Amino acid sequence: MVDSCLNYNLAIPNLTEQFSIDFSCHYNACLVESKVRGQKENGVLWYTQLSFRSFSNGIMPDNSLLPNRKADHIRINLEEDVQSGIQSGLERLRFVHRALPELDLDEVDLSSTLMGRTLKAPILISSMTGGTPEAEEINRILAAAAQENGIAMGVGSQRAGIENPETARTFRVRDYAPDILLFANIGAVQLNYGYTLDQCKQAVEMVQADALILHLNALQEALQPEGDTRFAGLAKKIEQICRQIGVPVIAKEVGWGFSEADVRLLRDAGVTAIDVAGAGGTSWSQVEKFRMKDPRRAQVAEAFRSWGVPTAEAIQIVRRVAPEMLVIASGGLQDGMDIAKSLALGARLGGMAGPFLRAARQSPAKVQDFIYELVETLRVIMFVTGSRNLTDLRNQELIQQIE
């Protein structure tokens, strides 16, 4: 920690003769925190000296790094082995087959209404990317597919679009998908780095979203050289956003799931939904490992390859601690069978990122083919379990397979 002094003049209207302000800002890419003291001169209030601390572990990255990091993430996800060292837990579950389902296949109804939007199938294209030209094309392809098939979509973290407005267009997919359930997305930890209700509203308005994801990625931030690691007091700030934002707020992990203590904090904060994003799919500690130049740091990241709460367990934790909470399942889901199992555990949507990213990089047709496979697998599962609709599917018994 380095203590320094900064001389600076700033007009602040409508304050008393003597004032003291708790202050936080960014200066020369550092987090600056202080207590500002000043006085009134000629009817205008000024502060003339600011004592501040810049935190070596809380340095704010140069905004110009964001597009490069986004591009790195896409490349690494496509080219490297970033699979978690543990499985989602869904592979150990199976449905009870009904030889006599007592319904016709064409009676099966996959539709639902969620957050004011009608979905033709309970599928979410999970939040992935934005901020680069390649990400813009991927988002456009995915949004068009979501619109055609009546499924939901989340955009990647919009910090790049908020802090570099010229990149905002890479997130704007509403023109390609006017009717879909669409989620905006920012990192919750940014609420401890100067983001307020204004930036949250900006994210929602940027993409004309139906809800806001606040993603939680403490482990990823701890591993990033430029990571934002000040997570203390975040639950209270999430609560403030939930009370004021005017749209549903979704708390989302990025691949390590939620504990019971986490769910209680988020429930009490007033979030509308939890996207469990459990362990079993992409490991972002592995992604960060492949970005690291220092082999020692890479080994630290490797230690977390098998970290986290498996997806199946994370869904059950939310259902147990907050039974009224809307649950979104993601983290290691690969096909329609995994989505169906997640729904039977109590989720309302099944989300995937990696499979959609790989399909979008090939062609729009590949995305359409993948969605067709998901929907048809779901439809047949519902038929052979005697599930006429999604409510019936959520009431199906799952059997734990003996290993």
C-alpha positions, 0 to 999 in steps of 0.5 A: 500500500502506498500513501501519496498526496494529490493536489486538485481543485473541484467545485462542489455546490450546495455544501456547508462552509466546512465539509468532509467527504468519503471519496472514491475514484480512479486516478492514473489507473489506481483505486483512490480512496480518501476523506476529502476536506475543504472550505468555501471561497467566494461562494464556491466550495473547493477541496485543495488537498486529497490524501489517498491510498492506492491498493497494490491488489486493487489496481484498476486496469486500463480500459484499453485492456478489456477488448484484448481480454475479451479476445483472449477469452474467446480464443482460449475457450476455442483452442485450449482444454479449459474443462473443469476437473469435476463433472456437473453431477447430472451424469449420475441422474436418470429418469424413470422411463414410461412405456405407457406415457398416456399422451401423444407426442404432439401434445408435448408443450415446451413453452413457458412465460418468464419475466414477461416473455414467452419462450418456445423452449426452456433454453438459455444461450448463456452470457459469453462475450462482447466488446470486440468485432468477433464478439459482435458477429457471434452475438448477432448470430446467436441473437438471430437464432434465439429469435427464430427459436423462441429461446432466451439469451444473455450478453457478456459482461458489458463493462467494456461497453460502459467504459468504452462506449464505441464498443457498446454496439457489440452487445446490442442484439435487440434489432436481431431479436426483438421478442426474446427474453434478454439479459444484460450483464455486469460484474457485481464486484464493480459496485465496489469500484465506482459503479452505481445504479446509473451504470446498472441502468446503462447496461439494461438500456444498452441492450433493451434487456428484460433483466440484469445479471450481476455476475460473481466471479471471485475466484477468477478475479483473484487469479487475474493479474488485473483482477478486481478483488474487493468483494467486502460489503457487496451483498448490501450493494446488490440489495440496493440495486435490487430495490431500485433498478426496476427490472429483475436481478439475476445473480450468476456465478461463472462456473463454481456454483453457490453455497447455502450461505451465498444463497441466503445472502442473495435471497435476503438481498432480493434477487429475483433469480439465481443462475447457479453456473456450477462446476462441471463445464468451462473452468475459468481458472483454466482460462486465466491460466492460459493467459498467464505469462508467469508460470508460477501464477499458472500453477496457482490457477491449475490448483483450482481446476477441480474447484466448485459446487457441481451444477446438480448440487448447486441447483438443489442447494438453491431449491432447499434454501430458497424454494421460491427462488427462480433457478437457472441451471448452467455449468457443464450442460451439454445437451437436451438430456442435461437440460431436462435433468436440470428442469426436473431438479427445479430449474426453469431454464437450462443455459449453455455457453461453450457449445453455442460459442463453438457452433457460432464460430462454424456458421449460423446453420450450426447454431440452428442445428444445435438448437433443433437437437436440444429441443427435439431431445427435450420433447422426446424426454417429456414424451417418454416420461409422461410429461405433457408440459414443463410443470409435469417435467419438474415433478418427475423423479430422478434416480441416482445411479449407483457408481 
